[in-house]
Amino acid sequence: MKKFINVPFGAVLAFALAGPAMAQDASVERNWSGPYVGGSIGLAKPDHDSGETLVFDTDGDGQFDNSVTSGGSDIFTGYCSGRSASGAAADGCVNDRTGTNWAGIAGYDMQFGNIVAGVVAEGGIADVTDGVTGFSDEPGSYTLNRRLKENAALRARVGYAMGNTLLYATGGGAYGRINNRFSTTNTANDFADTGNSNAWGWTAGGGVEQRIADNFSIGLLYKYTSLDPKDYDVTVTQGSAPATGPFTNTATTSGQTLIARGSDKFNYHTGQVTATYRF
């Protein structure tokens, strides 16, 4: 709970400290046109997909539309969001992590009457995870976890200026560098994954910005981001398991099995406090 309090409290404190400056300069309406630089800090929270599963390619056709079977029955008995708590299905999963998100920003605005339009670029570091675990009756747990690290976006924004206050909507293209990780309690088969991935997508949201001096403003920003980290999978080969094991049995597979996530999307929410300097 403490993490969820920090950012709103920090935002309130920032506005409270800015109150005297705003009160002193409230009669001065400043134009929003021109370039600016600044930064933001806040929290990033994954958009949990509780219905996500693992998917499998057992026949080597590149389509993840098969089941891993033993004796004609699917060996996977359940899934949960996050990483396995203990390896046992009965203990479920540890929830995905909400983490920090900070970025440097640079942009340019033009004001037309009360309408302000511009473009902003941002890039920084996030720390948010998104996992899914499948449990089999062999038994075993299989977790595919991805962690967003570097991220960036190029956004347009359009707003309405009320003197020194700007309300705006924003949206554009987004990028993320994803660290992928696979873990399992299966020590018999061998596993190899395709490593980290680059993800492209979009982001949209809105915010408020308050001028508190000729060249300085602070604000709050909410964004929803959807990334598509494609082409991550795990290849399962025989290892020390019997050749007739469910992942490599040539009667039901091509001799190996590929595991991937049921959802390609990595979606997350961010709430940030912003500060900018205008030239």
MARPAZA-477901 format. One record per residue (C-alpha): residue number from 1; x, y, z; chain. Coordinates in Angstrom, 1 decimal, always signed. Layout:
  resi       X       Y       Z  chain
   NUM       X       Y       Z      A
...
END
This chain:
  resi       X       Y       Z  chain
     1    +0.0    +0.0    +0.0      A
     2    +2.9    +2.4    +0.8      A
     3    +3.9    +2.6    -2.9      A
     4    +0.4    +3.6    -4.0      A
     5    +0.4    +6.5    -1.5      A
     6    +3.8    +8.0    -2.4      A
     7    +3.0    +9.5    -5.8      A
     8    -0.4   +11.1    -5.0      A
     9    +1.0   +12.5    -1.7      A
    10    +4.1   +13.8    -3.6      A
    11    +1.8   +15.5    -6.2      A
    12    -0.3   +17.1    -3.5      A
    13    +2.8   +18.3    -1.7      A
    14    +4.3   +19.7    -4.9      A
    15    +1.1   +21.7    -5.6      A
    16    +0.9   +22.8    -1.9      A
    17    +4.5   +24.1    -2.0      A
    18    +3.7   +25.8    -5.3      A
    19    +0.6   +27.5    -3.9      A
    20    +2.3   +30.7    -2.8      A
    21    +3.9   +31.2    -6.2      A
    22    +0.7   +30.6    -8.0      A
    23    -1.1   +33.0    -5.7      A
    24    +1.5   +35.7    -6.3      A
    25    +1.4   +35.3   -10.1      A
    26    -2.3   +34.3   -10.7      A
    27    -2.9   +37.6   -12.5      A
    28    -0.2   +36.9   -15.0      A
    29    -1.4   +34.8   -17.9      A
    30    +1.5   +33.2   -19.7      A
    31    +1.6   +32.0   -23.3      A
    32    +2.2   +28.2   -23.7      A
    33    +4.0   +28.5   -27.1      A
    34    +7.6   +27.4   -27.3      A
    35   +10.0   +24.6   -26.5      A
    36   +10.4   +22.9   -23.1      A
    37   +12.4   +20.2   -21.3      A
    38   +11.7   +18.4   -18.1      A
    39   +11.1   +15.1   -16.4      A
    40    +8.5   +12.9   -14.8      A
    41    +8.4   +10.3   -12.0      A
    42    +5.6    +7.9   -10.9      A
    43    +4.3    +4.4   -10.8      A
    44    +3.7    +1.8   -13.5      A
    45    +1.1    -0.9   -12.9      A
    46    +0.6    -3.9   -15.2      A
    47    -2.9    -4.5   -16.6      A
    48    -3.5    -8.0   -15.4      A
    49    -5.0   -10.5   -17.8      A
    50    -6.4   -13.1   -15.3      A
    51    -7.6   -15.3   -18.2      A
    52    -4.2   -15.6   -20.0      A
    53    -2.8   -19.1   -20.6      A
    54    +0.3   -20.7   -22.2      A
    55    +0.0   -21.9   -25.8      A
    56    +2.0   -24.6   -27.5      A
    57    +3.4   -25.6   -30.9      A
    58    +4.0   -29.4   -30.8      A
    59    +3.9   -30.2   -34.5      A
    60    +6.5   -27.6   -35.6      A
    61    +4.2   -25.7   -38.0      A
    62    +4.8   -22.3   -36.3      A
    63    +1.2   -22.2   -35.1      A
    64    +0.6   -22.2   -31.3      A
    65    -2.6   -24.2   -31.5      A
    66    -1.7   -27.6   -30.0      A
    67    -2.0   -29.3   -26.6      A
    68    +0.7   -31.1   -24.7      A
    69    -0.8   -34.5   -24.1      A
    70    -0.1   -37.7   -22.2      A
    71    -2.3   -40.8   -22.8      A
    72    -4.6   -38.6   -24.9      A
    73    -5.2   -36.0   -22.2      A
    74    -3.9   -32.4   -21.8      A
    75    -1.3   -32.4   -19.1      A
    76    -1.9   -28.7   -18.3      A
    77    -4.5   -28.4   -15.6      A
    78    -4.6   -24.7   -14.8      A
    79    -3.0   -21.2   -15.1      A
    80    -2.7   -18.1   -13.1      A
    81    -1.4   -14.5   -13.5      A
    82    +2.1   -13.9   -12.2      A
    83    +4.9   -16.3   -11.1      A
    84    +4.3   -19.5    -9.2      A
    85    +4.4   -19.0    -5.5      A
    86    +5.9   -22.5    -4.7      A
    87    +5.7   -24.6    -7.8      A
    88    +2.5   -26.2    -6.6      A
    89    -0.8   -25.3    -8.3      A
    90    -2.6   -25.2    -4.9      A
    91    -0.4   -22.3    -3.8      A
    92    -1.3   -20.2    -6.9      A
    93    +0.8   -17.2    -8.1      A
    94    +2.5   -14.2    -6.7      A
    95    +1.0   -11.1    -8.3      A
    96    +2.8    -9.1   -10.9      A
    97    +4.8    -6.1    -9.6      A
    98    +3.9    -2.4    -9.7      A
    99    +7.1    -0.5   -10.1      A
   100    +8.6    +3.0   -10.6      A
   101    +8.6    +4.8   -13.9      A
   102   +10.7    +7.9   -14.6      A
   103   +11.5    +9.7   -17.8      A
   104   +13.1   +12.7   -19.4      A
   105   +10.9   +14.8   -21.7      A
   106   +11.3   +17.4   -24.4      A
   107    +8.5   +19.1   -26.4      A
   108    +7.2   +22.0   -28.3      A
   109    +3.8   +23.7   -28.0      A
   110    +1.9   +26.2   -30.0      A
   111    -1.1   +28.2   -28.6      A
   112    -4.0   +29.3   -30.8      A
   113    -6.5   +31.3   -28.6      A
   114    -7.3   +28.8   -25.8      A
   115    -6.2   +25.8   -27.8      A
   116    -2.7   +24.4   -27.2      A
   117    -1.2   +21.8   -29.6      A
   118    +2.2   +20.2   -29.6      A
   119    +4.4   +17.2   -29.7      A
   120    +6.5   +15.6   -26.9      A
   121    +9.2   +13.0   -26.8      A
   122   +10.1   +11.0   -23.7      A
   123   +12.4    +8.2   -22.7      A
   124   +13.4    +6.6   -19.4      A
   125   +13.4    +3.6   -17.2      A
   126   +10.4    +1.6   -15.9      A
   127   +10.3    -1.4   -13.6      A
   128    +7.1    -3.4   -14.1      A
   129    +6.6    -7.1   -14.5      A
   130    +3.9    -9.3   -16.2      A
   131    +3.9   -13.0   -15.8      A
   132    +1.8   -16.1   -16.5      A
   133    +2.2   -19.6   -15.1      A
   134    +0.9   -22.9   -16.2      A
   135    +0.6   -26.0   -14.0      A
   136    +0.8   -29.6   -15.4      A
   137    -0.1   -32.9   -13.7      A
   138    +3.3   -34.4   -14.5      A
   139    +3.7   -32.4   -12.1      A
   140    +5.4   -29.1   -12.8      A
   141    +5.1   -25.3   -13.1      A
   142    +6.1   -23.3   -16.1      A
   143    +6.4   -19.5   -15.8      A
   144    +6.9   -17.0   -18.6      A
   145    +7.7   -13.6   -17.1      A
   146    +8.5   -10.3   -18.8      A
   147    +9.9    -7.2   -17.3      A
   148    +9.7    -3.7   -18.9      A
   149   +12.9    -1.8   -18.5      A
   150   +13.8    +1.0   -21.0      A
   151   +10.8    +2.7   -22.6      A
   152   +10.1    +5.7   -24.8      A
   153    +7.3    +7.4   -26.7      A
   154    +6.6   +10.1   -29.2      A
   155    +3.2   +11.8   -28.4      A
   156    +1.0   +14.5   -29.8      A
   157    -1.0   +16.5   -27.2      A
   158    -3.9   +18.9   -27.6      A
   159    -5.3   +20.9   -24.7      A
   160    -7.4   +23.8   -23.5      A
   161    -5.6   +26.6   -21.6      A
   162    -7.4   +28.4   -18.8      A
   163    -4.8   +31.1   -18.1      A
   164    -1.9   +29.4   -16.4      A
   165    -3.7   +25.9   -16.2      A
   166    -3.6   +23.5   -19.2      A
   167    -5.9   +20.5   -19.5      A
   168    -4.8   +18.2   -22.3      A
   169    -5.2   +14.8   -24.0      A
   170    -2.2   +13.0   -25.4      A
   171    -1.4    +9.9   -27.5      A
   172    +1.1    +8.4   -29.9      A
   173    +3.6    +5.7   -30.5      A
   174    +5.5    +3.8   -27.8      A
   175    +8.5    +1.6   -27.4      A
   176    +9.8    -0.8   -24.7      A
   177   +12.7    -3.0   -24.1      A
   178   +11.5    -6.2   -22.6      A
   179   +13.6    -8.6   -20.4      A
   180   +12.1   -12.1   -20.8      A
   181   +12.6   -14.9   -18.3      A
   182   +11.5   -18.5   -18.1      A
   183   +11.4   -20.7   -15.0      A
   184   +10.2   -24.2   -14.3      A
   185   +10.2   -26.9   -11.7      A
   186   +10.8   -29.5   -14.5      A
   187   +14.4   -30.6   -14.1      A
   188   +14.2   -33.4   -16.6      A
   189   +13.7   -31.7   -20.0      A
   190   +16.0   -29.1   -21.4      A
   191   +14.7   -25.5   -22.2      A
   192   +16.0   -22.7   -24.4      A
   193   +14.4   -19.3   -24.9      A
   194   +14.8   -16.6   -27.5      A
   195   +15.9   -13.9   -25.1      A
   196   +15.0   -10.3   -24.7      A
   197   +12.8    -8.4   -27.1      A
   198   +11.9    -5.0   -28.5      A
   199    +8.3    -4.1   -28.3      A
   200    +6.3    -1.4   -30.2      A
   201    +2.8    -0.1   -29.6      A
   202    +0.8    +2.9   -28.6      A
   203    +0.1    +5.1   -25.6      A
   204    -2.7    +7.5   -24.7      A
   205    -3.9    +9.5   -21.7      A
   206    -4.4   +12.9   -20.3      A
   207    -3.1   +15.4   -17.8      A
   208    -3.1   +18.8   -16.2      A
   209    -0.2   +21.3   -16.2      A
   210    +0.1   +24.4   -14.0      A
   211    +2.4   +27.3   -14.7      A
   212    +3.9   +28.5   -11.4      A
   213    +6.5   +30.9   -12.8      A
   214    +7.4   +32.4   -16.2      A
   215    +9.5   +29.4   -17.2      A
   216    +8.4   +26.6   -14.9      A
   217    +5.4   +24.3   -14.6      A
   218    +4.3   +21.2   -12.7      A
   219    +1.6   +18.7   -13.5      A
   220    +0.0   +15.3   -13.3      A
   221    -0.1   +12.8   -16.2      A
   222    -2.0    +9.5   -16.6      A
   223    -1.2    +7.1   -19.6      A
   224    -2.3    +3.7   -20.7      A
   225    +0.3    +1.9   -22.8      A
   226    +0.0    -1.2   -24.9      A
   227    +3.1    -2.9   -26.3      A
   228    +3.5    -5.9   -28.5      A
   229    +6.6    -7.9   -27.5      A
   230    +6.4   -10.6   -30.3      A
   231    +8.5   -13.6   -31.0      A
   232    +9.4   -14.8   -27.5      A
   233    +9.1   -18.5   -27.0      A
   234   +10.7   -21.4   -25.1      A
   235   +11.8   -24.6   -26.9      A
   236   +11.5   -27.8   -24.9      A
   237   +13.8   -30.7   -25.8      A
   238   +14.4   -34.2   -24.3      A
   239   +17.2   -33.6   -21.8      A
   240   +17.2   -36.5   -19.3      A
   241   +13.5   -37.2   -19.7      A
   242   +12.2   -40.3   -21.5      A
   243   +11.9   -39.9   -25.2      A
   244    +8.2   -40.8   -24.7      A
   245    +7.7   -37.8   -22.4      A
   246    +4.8   -35.4   -23.4      A
   247    +7.0   -32.6   -24.7      A
   248    +9.1   -34.8   -27.0      A
   249    +7.1   -38.0   -27.8      A
   250    +7.4   -38.4   -31.6      A
   251    +3.9   -40.0   -31.6      A
   252    +2.3   -36.7   -30.6      A
   253    +5.0   -34.0   -31.3      A
   254    +7.7   -33.2   -33.8      A
   255   +10.3   -34.2   -31.2      A
   256   +10.2   -30.9   -29.3      A
   257    +7.6   -28.4   -28.1      A
   258    +7.5   -24.6   -28.2      A
   259    +5.9   -22.7   -25.4      A
   260    +4.6   -19.1   -25.7      A
   261    +2.2   -16.7   -23.9      A
   262    -1.4   -16.7   -24.9      A
   263    -1.4   -12.9   -25.1      A
   264    +1.2   -10.9   -27.1      A
   265    +0.2    -7.6   -25.4      A
   266    +2.0    -6.0   -22.5      A
   267    -0.4    -3.4   -21.2      A
   268    +0.2    -1.1   -18.3      A
   269    -1.0    +2.1   -16.6      A
   270    +1.3    +4.9   -15.4      A
   271    +0.6    +7.8   -13.1      A
   272    +3.3   +10.5   -13.1      A
   273    +4.2   +13.9   -11.6      A
   274    +5.8   +16.1   -14.2      A
   275    +8.0   +19.2   -14.0      A
   276    +9.0   +21.3   -17.1      A
   277   +11.2   +24.3   -17.9      A
   278   +10.1   +26.4   -20.8      A
   279   +12.4   +28.5   -22.9      A
END
